[in-house]
Amino acid sequence: MRKAMIVWGGWPGHDPDLCASMIRGWLKAEGFEVRVETTTAAFADPAIHDLSLIIPIYTMSKIEKAEALNLCAAVRGGVGLAGHHGGMCDAFRESVDYQFLCGGQWVAHPGNIIDYKVDLTKPDDPIMKGLKSFEHRSEQYYMHVDPANEVLATTTFTGEHAPWIDGVVMPVVWKKRYGAGRVFYSSLGHRAYELDVPEIRTLMTRGMLWAARE
């Protein structure tokens, strides 16, 4: 049985407890044994090197240098990493090691909750296969991203709320390698209920399975 660890905490506005519960259920349905932790100290545990998958849900907050380095080493050694929205890519803003691992960092969501479109860029990728571009109402994440990411979906900013970014095409879903490990991220899912949007649930589930070490 493959083993996964969910670590949740940080800012409560992203429903980390509810998201952790939902994702735990998805992973158990896929046959994973799931460990749930609520402090960043879990990232320093030597046992994480034996996991198949790690899911951080920890918006903002802080991570100790030793915790971040152990997490990075685990993924570099083959453990998968997957997550969504600010729980993964707006966690631990002061840790450049963690940002290099994830492949991106949130910096803004102009207009806050707005209507926007998610465009698939690789509809034949196994994670996205069968899905179509879709409209969504939530925070449209503007991010600083790693050009090495393999981008699976994007969104285009209109400039309505920040005219200088009119026409900017921003990655929304990506996957990447980090050493021997696989990393998956989706910027969708500001609140827990959004994870039940069929397209979001599908790509999240597939992305986690892709990232997980066999």
WOKABEL-V225051 format. One record per residue. RES is the residue in three letters. D_FIRST is the distance of its C-alpha to the first C-alpha in Angstrom with 2 decimals. Layout:
BEGIN
res-><RES:RES>
d_first-><D_FIRST:D_FIRST>
END
This chain:
BEGIN
res-><MET:ARG:LYS:ALA:MET:ILE:VAL:TRP:GLY:GLY:TRP:PRO:GLY:HIS:ASP:PRO:ASP:LEU:CYS:ALA:SER:MET:ILE:ARG:GLY:TRP:LEU:LYS:ALA:GLU:GLY:PHE:GLU:VAL:ARG:VAL:GLU:THR:THR:THR:ALA:ALA:PHE:ALA:ASP:PRO:ALA:ILE:HIS:ASP:LEU:SER:LEU:ILE:ILE:PRO:ILE:TYR:THR:MET:SER:LYS:ILE:GLU:LYS:ALA:GLU:ALA:LEU:ASN:LEU:CYS:ALA:ALA:VAL:ARG:GLY:GLY:VAL:GLY:LEU:ALA:GLY:HIS:HIS:GLY:GLY:MET:CYS:ASP:ALA:PHE:ARG:GLU:SER:VAL:ASP:TYR:GLN:PHE:LEU:CYS:GLY:GLY:GLN:TRP:VAL:ALA:HIS:PRO:GLY:ASN:ILE:ILE:ASP:TYR:LYS:VAL:ASP:LEU:THR:LYS:PRO:ASP:ASP:PRO:ILE:MET:LYS:GLY:LEU:LYS:SER:PHE:GLU:HIS:ARG:SER:GLU:GLN:TYR:TYR:MET:HIS:VAL:ASP:PRO:ALA:ASN:GLU:VAL:LEU:ALA:THR:THR:THR:PHE:THR:GLY:GLU:HIS:ALA:PRO:TRP:ILE:ASP:GLY:VAL:VAL:MET:PRO:VAL:VAL:TRP:LYS:LYS:ARG:TYR:GLY:ALA:GLY:ARG:VAL:PHE:TYR:SER:SER:LEU:GLY:HIS:ARG:ALA:TYR:GLU:LEU:ASP:VAL:PRO:GLU:ILE:ARG:THR:LEU:MET:THR:ARG:GLY:MET:LEU:TRP:ALA:ALA:ARG:GLU>
d_first-><0.00:3.79:6.44:9.81:13.20:16.18:19.54:22.42:26.12:29.35:31.87:31.39:33.05:29.88:28.25:25.37:24.36:24.40:22.61:19.80:19.57:19.65:17.06:14.67:15.28:14.78:11.37:10.25:11.99:10.02:6.69:6.04:6.57:10.08:12.71:16.25:19.22:22.87:24.55:24.59:24.37:20.57:21.05:22.77:20.01:19.29:15.64:15.11:15.47:12.01:10.41:9.55:12.01:14.95:17.12:20.64:22.87:25.84:29.16:31.90:31.82:31.62:29.22:30.34:30.82:28.53:25.71:26.21:26.46:23.25:21.41:23.23:22.45:18.68:18.91:21.48:19.12:16.49:14.59:15.12:17.56:18.48:20.94:24.14:27.81:29.11:25.89:24.91:28.18:30.65:28.91:30.52:33.64:35.05:32.17:32.91:29.98:27.64:29.70:29.58:25.79:25.66:28.49:30.69:32.40:34.01:37.78:39.27:39.06:42.68:43.85:40.85:39.71:41.04:40.54:39.26:37.65:34.35:35.01:32.42:33.22:30.69:30.29:28.94:25.99:22.73:22.06:25.55:26.28:28.15:28.91:32.48:34.24:34.68:36.80:35.38:37.03:35.70:36.15:36.66:35.20:37.45:35.46:36.05:33.64:32.68:34.44:31.62:29.32:28.66:30.00:28.72:31.01:34.13:36.73:40.48:42.53:45.90:47.70:48.80:47.57:47.93:50.43:49.75:46.25:47.51:45.70:42.94:39.78:36.74:33.09:30.89:27.55:26.50:23.92:24.51:23.42:23.64:23.58:20.39:18.65:18.84:20.48:21.01:23.63:25.61:28.74:28.73:28.04:30.80:30.08:27.01:28.60:28.76:25.02:25.67:28.12:26.68:27.03:25.52:22.49:21.92:22.37:20.31:17.25:17.76:18.54:15.40:13.35:15.91:15.69:11.97:11.34:9.53>
END
